[in-house]
Amino acid sequence: MKSLILFSFLLLTCIPSNAQLLTEPDKKEHFMAGAFFGGLAYAIVLDKTEDNRKAFLASLASAVLFGTIKETFDSRQKGNYFDTRDLLATTYGGLSIGVTFDLIARKGEKKGKIIRFKF
């Protein structure tokens, strides 16, 4: 329930201020990369710890980390700069997949089992 409230709050406060953020093709790619790395981190941490909170935080943290690394690398190349909007799109990807997986895992927990991701 707390995740749903957090997601609703972020949806109501962040999305309207950046309504055009995900209309650019570059931002969509960053969103997908954040969702990929966030989902991967969520799966690994949930498998190792079986703790949904740690898995959610790992999902968000990994999206921010990979977005920051990518933008830092881009800023060191000639003619480029650190684009905070790209970092924000990557973070949104990690946040959205983390909330989605968190809601699914909690729903599965009520049935007596935790969703497990096997590699």
C-alpha positions as CSV (number, residue, x, y, z in Angstrom):
1,M,0.0,0.0,0.0
2,K,2.9,2.4,0.8
3,S,4.4,1.7,-2.6
4,L,1.1,2.6,-4.3
5,I,0.8,5.8,-2.3
6,L,4.4,6.7,-3.2
7,F,3.9,5.9,-6.9
8,S,0.7,8.0,-6.9
9,F,2.5,10.9,-5.2
10,L,5.4,10.7,-7.7
11,L,2.9,10.4,-10.6
12,L,1.0,13.5,-9.5
13,T,4.1,15.7,-8.8
14,C,6.7,14.6,-11.3
15,I,4.9,13.7,-14.5
16,P,3.0,16.9,-15.1
17,S,6.1,19.0,-14.7
18,N,7.9,16.9,-17.3
19,A,4.9,16.0,-19.5
20,Q,6.9,16.2,-22.7
21,L,9.9,14.3,-21.4
22,L,9.2,10.9,-22.8
23,T,8.0,12.1,-26.3
24,E,11.6,12.4,-27.5
25,P,13.1,9.1,-28.9
26,D,16.3,9.5,-26.9
27,K,14.3,9.8,-23.6
28,K,12.4,6.7,-24.5
29,E,15.6,4.8,-24.8
30,H,16.8,6.0,-21.5
31,F,13.5,5.0,-19.9
32,M,13.8,1.5,-21.3
33,A,17.5,1.2,-20.1
34,G,16.4,2.3,-16.6
35,A,13.6,-0.2,-16.7
36,F,16.0,-3.0,-17.9
37,F,18.7,-2.3,-15.3
38,G,16.1,-1.7,-12.5
39,G,14.3,-4.9,-13.3
40,L,17.5,-6.9,-13.4
41,A,18.6,-5.4,-10.0
42,Y,15.2,-6.1,-8.5
43,A,15.3,-9.7,-9.6
44,I,18.8,-10.3,-8.3
45,V,18.2,-8.7,-4.9
46,L,14.8,-10.3,-4.4
47,D,16.3,-13.7,-5.2
48,K,19.2,-13.2,-2.8
49,T,17.4,-11.5,0.1
50,E,13.7,-12.2,-0.4
51,D,13.1,-8.6,0.8
52,N,10.8,-6.5,-1.3
53,R,12.0,-3.2,0.1
54,K,15.6,-3.9,-0.6
55,A,14.8,-5.1,-4.1
56,F,12.7,-1.9,-4.8
57,L,15.5,0.3,-3.5
58,A,18.1,-1.7,-5.6
59,S,15.9,-1.2,-8.6
60,L,15.8,2.6,-8.2
61,A,19.4,2.9,-7.1
62,S,20.7,0.9,-10.1
63,A,18.7,3.0,-12.6
64,V,20.1,6.2,-11.0
65,L,23.6,4.7,-11.0
66,F,23.6,3.5,-14.6
67,G,22.0,6.8,-15.7
68,T,24.7,8.8,-13.9
69,I,27.5,6.7,-15.3
70,K,26.1,7.0,-18.9
71,E,25.7,10.8,-18.6
72,T,29.1,11.3,-17.1
73,F,30.6,9.3,-19.9
74,D,28.7,11.3,-22.5
75,S,29.7,14.6,-20.8
76,R,33.4,13.7,-21.3
77,Q,33.0,13.3,-25.0
78,K,33.6,16.4,-27.2
79,G,30.5,18.5,-27.7
80,N,28.3,16.7,-25.2
81,Y,27.1,17.6,-21.8
82,F,25.5,16.0,-18.7
83,D,21.8,15.9,-19.6
84,T,19.7,15.8,-16.4
85,R,16.6,15.1,-18.4
86,D,18.2,11.9,-19.7
87,L,19.1,11.0,-16.1
88,L,15.5,11.7,-15.1
89,A,14.1,9.5,-17.9
90,T,16.4,6.6,-16.8
91,T,15.3,7.1,-13.2
92,Y,11.6,7.0,-14.2
93,G,12.3,3.7,-15.9
94,G,13.8,2.2,-12.8
95,L,11.1,3.6,-10.6
96,S,8.2,2.3,-12.8
97,I,9.6,-1.2,-13.0
98,G,10.4,-1.3,-9.3
99,V,6.9,-0.3,-8.3
100,T,5.4,-2.8,-10.8
101,F,7.5,-5.7,-9.6
102,D,7.0,-4.6,-5.9
103,L,3.2,-4.7,-6.4
104,I,3.4,-8.1,-8.2
105,A,5.7,-9.6,-5.5
106,R,3.5,-8.4,-2.7
107,K,0.4,-9.8,-4.3
108,G,2.2,-13.1,-4.7
109,E,3.3,-13.0,-1.1
110,K,-0.4,-12.9,0.0
111,K,-0.9,-16.2,-1.7
112,G,1.8,-17.8,0.4
113,K,4.6,-17.5,-2.2
114,I,7.1,-15.0,-3.4
115,I,7.7,-14.5,-7.1
116,R,11.2,-15.8,-7.8
117,F,13.3,-15.0,-10.8
118,K,15.8,-17.7,-11.7
119,F,18.9,-17.2,-13.8
